[in-house]
Amino acid sequence: MEQDKTSIYVDYLNQKVFPIIDYDRLQASYGTQNKDYAKAVLHLLHQAMVHCYGTDCLTEGVTDYAMVPGVVQSKEKGNLCIALLELDLTSSGEHYETNLLTGYGILPQSNPDLPNHIRAYIRNTFIPYDYGYTAVIPYDIHVNKSSLPETVREMLSTFWKHTATLENRQEMSESEELER
């Protein structure tokens, strides 16, 4: 039986992307003005998505259930985070799960097995949130990219310009170094 494209994407991320992300640096980058490292990680997640799905335009013909890279921002506190968003393309992009990329690593928002302090961190830091994603999903009735918060729109419109080498964890952009 052929593996579905979302499973292929998850396997690819687990094998080739997640191990090279410096999660502490990613968390620090969320607080910088330029968010260079966060944008580079988002770009890498997007490139992996295109590689695995064969396109950045996801419809039912490509897959019924998709995991896509995106950005969430707390409505109350303004905290920003890259996330992998799970969407049902058969029901107009219904959002089912969010996996947050934080200084703690990858945190599935609705996982009841997470320790209480991690669940409290997610709830207190991000919930409720606005979200947007890098994919093109023509039939999604839940996300209007033009009405997203400015920081989310800026991340989604400029991430593709950031192609820092993630393999070299010591490498830091000049702007990140100046902001520390």
N, C-alpha and C positions, 0 to 999 in steps of 0.2 A: 504494500500500500504506500502510495506517495505521501510524503509529509506535507502538511499545509504550509503556506508561506509564512504565517505568523509564527509557527513553531520553528521554522528555519531561521527567522529573524531572531527569535529568543535564543536559539542555540548559538548563532553567530555572535550575538552580544555577549553571551556567557563565555565563549571561547576567546574572542578577539578584542572586545571593547572594554567590558567591565574590568578585566584584570589590569589594564593600563591607566585607568582613571585614578588620579590622586584626589580622593574624596575630601581631604582636609583643604587642599588647594581650591577645589571646586567650591566648597562652602565659603571660603574666604573671598573668592571671586564674586560671589553674589553681592557682597557688600562694597565692591569697588565701582567706581564711576563707569568704566568701560566694559567691565564684565568679560574681559578678553578670554580667560580660560573657560568660563561657563559657555561662552559662545562657541569656542573651539570644540568643547565636548558635545554641544548640541549639533554642531556641524558633522561631527563624527557619527553621532547617532542617526542623523538624517542620511548621510552617505550609506551607512549600513542598511537602512530601511530601503533605499532605492536599489541597492545591490540585491537584497533578498526578495523584495516584491517585484522588482523589474521596472518600477515606475515610482513617481512621487504622487501620482493621481490615483487614489484608491477608490474603487467602486465595488459593487457586489460581483462584477465579472472578474475582478482581481482576487478578492477574498471576501468572505462574509463577516469575519471578525478580525479586526486589525489592532496591532499595537503600534502606536506612533509616538515619535519624540515631540515634546512640547514644553511649554512653560506654564507654571501656575503662579499666581500671585494672591496672597491673602487679601481679602476684601477689607478686613479690619486693620491689619497691621502693615500691609504693604510688603511683607516678606516674599521674596522671589525664590523659585526653585525650578530646576529642570526636572521634567517628569516623563515617564512613559505612560501614555494614556491608552487604555483599552476601550475600543469602540465597536459597537455592533452596527455594521454597515447595512444590514437587512432592516434595521429599524431607524433609519434616518440619522445614524451616527450616535445612537444612545450611548452615553458614557457609563462604563461599568466599573472600572478600577483605575486607580492612579498609583504608580510606583514612583516615589520621590527619590531623587538623587541628592543625598545630604552628606554632611560630615560623618554621619553614622553609617553611611553606605546606602544601599537601595532599600527603601522602606515601602512595602505595600500598605497603602492607607487603611484598608479594611481587614488586615490580618489580625484575628483575635489572639494569635499566639505570640504577638510582640509583647515584650515586657511592658508593664504599666507605665513606666517613665517614658518609654519611647512612644507609646500611644498618646500620652499626655503632651509630649513634645509636638507630635503631628497636629493634634487638636488645637493646642495653644499657639502654634506658630503659623499654621496655614489655613485652618478651617474657619469660615467658608472661604472659597477661592474662586477666582476667574481663571479660565484656562484657554490656551490656544495651542496650535500644533503646526509643525512644519509641512505636513502632507497637504495635498489638495484633496478634499473630500466634498465633491460637488453636491451631494444630497444631504449633508449634515444640516439639520434645522436648528441645532443647539448652539452653534458658535457663529457669531458674526464678527469677523476679524476687525472690521472697522470700528466696532464698539468696545474692543478690549482696552484695558488700561494702557496708558502710553508706554510704560516700561516693557510690558509684554509685547506690544506691537513693535517696539524698537528692537527687541531681541529677535523676534521672528522675521523682521525685515533685514537684519544685518548679520545674522549668524554665519551665513554662507561666505562672508569675507574673512572669517577667522579659521585659519588652517594650521594653527600651531601644532608642532609635533608633540603628541601626548606621551610618546614613549620615554622622552627625557623629562623625568619628573622634576629635575633640578632647574630646567629651563624656565625662566619667568620673563614675561614681556616687560619692557621698560616701563610701560604705564602702570602695570601691577606693582612693580618694585617701588615706583615713586609714591604710590598711594598708601603703602604700608607705613 
